[in-house]
Amino acid sequence: MNLLQESLYWITSGLLVPCIVFLLFMLLQCLLATGQYLANKSNQKDVIDELDNWASLGDLTKETLPKSINKLASHTALTKILASSDLALNRLVISQYESGIEKYLSRYSNFAKLGPITGLVGTLIPMGPALKGLADGNIQELAGQMQIAFTTTVIGLIVGAIGLTLYQKHKRQVFKELTILDFILEKQEVSCEK
């Protein structure tokens, strides 16, 4: 039984360094994604508003598409829909856009889920050596391990909070674009019925 306990201890102790490295990697990725979002935030809103105004015009086939829409994720889908009058193909294009966006959004969703989980793992692993240090009366060992535990918890929660915030912000923007695509498709359906 003692050999089994020692084996489990060494396995979990060996996971601490990869856990910390993974947390730092996720934190770096979150900070880069936040920078990207902030750099594009005001620009994206203006472009979506411009596209919304364009879509609400009368005949979409006669109106020229705003040049700024190439900054949107839906740009390719939009140009395909406008180029084709095949409604089934256009529905397929929108479905492909939706599945691509789900993959895109899963990055932020993963940050929101994996950050706190990895932070918890990074908290629990050093607790064993910390309790052993307490039992041995080694306060320095206890303090060092508790510092690692609390730091990984904080970083994990920060990664989770950033991931959740970015997920919600990007999801809101994507749904606005998807609403416009659906509106254009409905306009095409109405014009085909006439």
N, C-alpha and C positions, 0 to 999 in steps of 0.2 A: 504494500500500500504506500509506503514511503517513497518508493521508486516512481510510482505513478504520480504522486503529488509533486515530486521534484521535476518530473518531465513536463507536467502541465505548467509549472512555474516558469521553466526555461522557455517553453513555447510562447507563453503570454508575454514574458519579458522581452523576447525577441521581436514581438509585434509593436513595441513602443516606438522604436525609431521609424519604421515605415508609416506608422500612424501619424507621427508628427510631421514627417515629410509630406504625406498626402494632405494633411491639414494646411500646411504652408502653401502647397501647390494650389489647392482650392481657394485659399485666401487671395493669392496672386491673381488667379483667373477671375475671381469676383471683382477685384479692384480694377482689372483691365476692362471687364465687361461694364462696370459702372462708369468708367471714363468714357468708353464708347457711347454708352447711352446718353450721358450728359452732353457729349459733343454733338450728338445728332438730335437731341430732344426737341429743341425749338424748330429746327429745320424740318423734322418729320411732321410736326403738327401743322406747320404752314402748308406743306405739300399735300397732306391728307385733306386739309380744308380746301385747297385748290382743286384737288381731284373730286371732292364732294360737290363743289360748285359746278365743275365741268359736267359731272354725271347728271346733275339735275336739269341741264339744258334740254332743249327739245330733241332734235334728231342727232344721235351720237355719231352716226356715220358721216355726217356733214361737218361736225365740229372737229377742230384739230385738237389733238391730245396735248395737254400741257407738257412741256419739255422736262419739267422738274420731277415728273413721276418716276424717272429712272432711278431715283434714290429710294424708292419703296420696294419692299419685298414682293409685292404683288405685281410689279411692273411686267414681268414676263407673262404671267397669267392674263393680265389685262390686255396686253397687245395680241395674244393668241385669241382671246375672246372677241376682240374687235375685228380681227382679220377673218374670222369664220362666221358663217351664218348657220352652221350646223349646231343646233341646240344640244344634241346629245354629246357632241364633242366638247362643247363649251362646259357642260355639266362635268364631264370627265376632267377637264382642265382645272375647274374649281376644286374637285375632289382631290386631285393631285397636289394642288396648292395647299389644301387643308392638311394633307398627310405630311407634306414637307414642313409646314409650320409646326405641326405637333412634334416633329423631330427637333426642330430649332428650339422650341420652348422647353423640351425635355432637359436641355442643358441647365437651365435655371431651376427647373423643378428638382433635378438631381442635387444641385447645390443646397437647395432648401431642405432636402431629406438627408443627404449624406453628411452635411456639415455637423449637425447636432449628434448624429450617430457616431461619427468618427471622434467628435469631441468627448462623448461619453466613454468610448473605448479608451481614449487617451487619459481620461480621468480615472477609470477603474484599474488600469494596469499598474500605475505607480502606487496605488493604495496598499497593495500587498507589502512591498518594501517599506512603505511608510509605517504601517502597523508593526512590522518586524523591528524597525528602528525605534518605535515607541516602546515596544516590549523590552528591547535591549537597553533602553535609556539613552539611545543615540539621537539627541534632539536635532543635530545637524542633518542626519539622514532623513528624519521625519520632515524637517522644513524643506529640504531640497525636493523630496518626492511630492510633497503637497503643493509646492510651487509649480511643478510640472503638471500636476493634476488640475489645478485651477486655471492655469494658462491654456491648456488644451480645451477645457470647457468653454472658456471665453471665446477663443478663436472659433471653435465649432459653432457657437451660437451666433457669432458675427457673420460667419459664412452662410448659415441658415437664414438669417435675417436679410442679408443682401440678396441671396438667391430668391427668396420669397418675394421681395420687393420688385426685383427685376422681372420675375415671372409675371407678376400681376401687371406691371407697366407694359411689357411687351405683348401680353395677351390682350390687353385693352386696345392697343394700336392695331394688332393683327385682326381683331374682330371688326374694327372700323373699316379696314381695308376689305375684309370679306363681305361686309354688308354692302359696300359699294359694288363689288363684283356681282353679288346676287342681284342688286338693283339693275345693273346693266344687263344681266341675263334676262331678267323679267321684262325689261324694255324691249329686248330682242324678241322675246316670245310674243309680246303684244303686237309688235310690228309684223311678225310672221303671220299672225292670225288675220290681219287686215287684208 
